[in-house]
Amino acid sequence: MFETNHTDNMIQNMLDAGCSEEEVFCFCECRKKQNKEEELNILENHREELLHDIHEIQYKIEVLDEQISTLQD
C-alpha cells in the first residue's frame, strides 16, 4: 500500500513539474526494473529542459526591457 501511494505521489509530482506522459511512462518502467540511474536521468533531463526554458524566457524579458528603456528615453 505504501509503495503504491509513494509511486502515485511521484507520478503526480512529475505531472505537476510538466513531465510528459512518455517521461512518466519511462520513469515507471525504470522503477519496475529498479533502474534508479535511468530514473534520475529522466528527472535530470526534464530539469535541464525547464532550466533552458527559463533562460529563453529571461532573454526575451531582457530584450523587451531594452526596448521599453529605449522608448522611455
C-alpha positions, 0 to 999 in steps of 0.5 A: 500500500505504501509503495503504491501511494509513494509511486502515485505521489511521484507520478503526480509530482512529475505531472505537476513539474510538466513531465510528459506522459512518455517521461512518466511512462519511462520513469515507471518502467525504470522503477519496475526494473529498479533502474534508479540511474535511468530514473534520475536521468529522466528527472535530470533531463526534464530539469535541464529542459525547464532550466533552458526554458527559463533562460529563453524566457529571461532573454526575451524579458531582457530584450523587451526591457531594452526596448521599453528603456529605449522608448522611455528615453 
